[in-house]
C-alpha cells in the first residue's frame, strides 16, 4: 500500500526559508558565472543588501 500526502492541506510553507533558498540559488548562479571569487560588494549586490537597507530606512 502506498501512502500519498493529501493535496492542498497539510504542507506548511516557510516563506523565510523559501526566500533564503532563492537567495542561495542567486549566489550559486553568480559564483558559477564569475571568473574569480565574488567580492563582498558583488555578494551584497546579488543579495540586494543596499535595496533592503534603503527600504528599511537604515
Backbone torsions as a table, in degrees:
resi	resn	phi	psi	omega
1	UNK	NA	132.7	-179.2
2	UNK	-102.5	132.7	176.7
3	UNK	-100.7	128.1	179.9
4	UNK	-121.1	136.3	179.1
5	UNK	-64.0	138.6	178.3
6	UNK	-62.6	147.9	-178.5
7	UNK	-79.9	132.8	168.9
8	UNK	69.8	36.2	178.8
9	UNK	-150.4	-49.3	-168.0
10	UNK	-92.4	-16.5	-178.2
11	UNK	-75.0	129.6	177.4
12	UNK	-100.7	128.6	178.5
13	UNK	-97.9	126.5	176.7
14	UNK	-98.6	102.1	-174.3
15	UNK	-65.0	-32.6	177.5
16	UNK	-66.1	-45.3	179.4
17	UNK	-63.5	-41.0	178.3
18	UNK	-62.9	-39.7	178.2
19	UNK	-65.5	-40.6	178.2
20	UNK	-64.4	-40.0	177.8
21	UNK	-63.3	-41.7	178.5
22	UNK	-62.9	-42.9	178.7
23	UNK	-64.9	-39.2	176.4
24	UNK	-61.4	-41.1	177.3
25	UNK	-61.6	-42.2	178.0
26	UNK	-62.4	-40.3	177.6
27	UNK	-65.1	-41.6	178.7
28	UNK	-61.8	-43.7	179.3
29	UNK	-62.6	-46.4	-179.7
30	UNK	-63.3	-42.3	-179.2
31	UNK	-66.1	-38.0	-178.9
32	UNK	-72.4	-24.9	179.4
33	UNK	-86.0	-17.4	-176.4
34	UNK	-78.5	148.0	176.5
35	UNK	-79.9	-30.7	-179.5
36	UNK	-128.5	-178.6	176.9
37	UNK	-60.5	146.0	177.6
38	UNK	-71.7	136.7	175.0
39	UNK	-75.7	164.2	176.9
40	UNK	-60.0	-36.5	178.4
41	UNK	-65.3	-39.5	178.0
42	UNK	-65.6	-40.7	178.5
43	UNK	-63.7	-44.7	177.6
44	UNK	-59.8	-38.4	179.1
45	UNK	-65.5	-44.2	178.7
46	UNK	-62.3	-41.2	-178.3
47	UNK	-82.4	-3.3	179.1
48	UNK	58.1	42.8	-178.3
49	UNK	-63.5	-44.9	-178.7
50	UNK	-62.9	-39.0	179.0
51	UNK	-63.5	-41.7	179.2
52	UNK	-66.1	-40.3	179.8
53	UNK	-63.8	-42.9	178.7
54	UNK	-65.0	-40.3	-177.6
55	UNK	-67.7	-32.4	-178.5
56	UNK	-89.3	-4.8	177.8
57	UNK	82.1	16.6	-177.1
58	UNK	-104.1	NA	NA
